Structures are given as structure tokens and as C-alpha cells.
Amino acid sequence: MRKQFTAVYQKRGKWYLGWVEEIPGVNTQGRTLKEVKENLREALSLILEVNKLLMRQKIHGKVIREIVAFA
């Protein structure tokens, strides 16, 4: 399943800043727009994986998991 998020980029001085609107904490910077885009993809991937692992550690007992999709 392909997930989509909104990336926002802003140039400040010699740097580009980038963040994902839907997930607090997913932000980065880079000297070029290409670099900040690559960094943001990596940051998003890491945050999603860590959040998943942390939640699974907190859950005890039987659970129901399902895919939720919306537009």
C-alpha cells in the first residue's frame, strides 16, 4: 500500500528546510532542494519505523490490526 504525505520546503538563507505536515517531528534541512528531499524521505521512513516499533512494545495482549485508507 502506497502512503502519501505532504512535504513542505522553504529556502532560508543558504539552506532549504523541509518537513511533513501530517507527522510532527519529521523535518530536516539541506544545502540543495535535492538534498533536503532525500533527507526528508529518510527522516520520514525512520520516524514511521520507530513509531511502529514503540507502539508494538507498549501493546500487551490480543489486538486487532487492519489497514485504514481514506482520501
Residue, then its C-alpha position, 0 to 999 in steps of 0.5 A: m500500500r502506497k502512503q502519501f504525505t505532504a512535504v513542505y520546503q522553504k529556502r532560508g538563507k543558504w539552506y532549504l528546510g523541509w518537513v511533513e505536515e501530517i507527522p510532527g517531528v519529521n523535518t530536516q534541512g539541506r544545502t540543495l532542494k535535492e538534498v533536503k528531499e532525500n533527507l526528508r524521505e529518510a527522516l520520514s521512513l525512520i520516524l514511521e519505523v520507530n513509531k511502529l516499533l514503540m507502539r508494538q512494545k507498549i501493546h500487551g495482549k490480543v489486538i486487532r490490526e487492519i489497514v485504514a485508507f481514506a482520501 
